[in-house]
């Protein structure tokens, strides 16, 4: 059996945990936040930054803005 695509895996995971899967725009924003975090620090910062933002209800645009500011410092 072939591996599912990232989109299929994300949709299946979201359904399994009772959540709505992100649309393409939201995925792009999350990847932007992850990229900023990973390139400003170590790779581990990417998923943790996304988790912090999501778990605490931080607007993704605000999270990106903060991450960009930290990357400049």
C-alpha positions, 0 to 999 in steps of 0.5 A: 500500500502506498504512503498517504500524501501529506494532505491525506495524512493531515486530514486523517489525523484531524478526523481521528482527533476530532478536529478540522483539517487546515486548508491550504492557506493555513498550512502555508502559514504554519509552514512559514512559522515553522521555517522562521523558527527552524532557521532562526534557531534549531529545527526542534523550534519549528514544531514547538513554536507551532504547538505553542501558538496553537495550544494558546490560541495565538493568531497565526499572523501574530505568531509569524510576526513575533517569530520574525522579530525574534529572528532579527535579534 
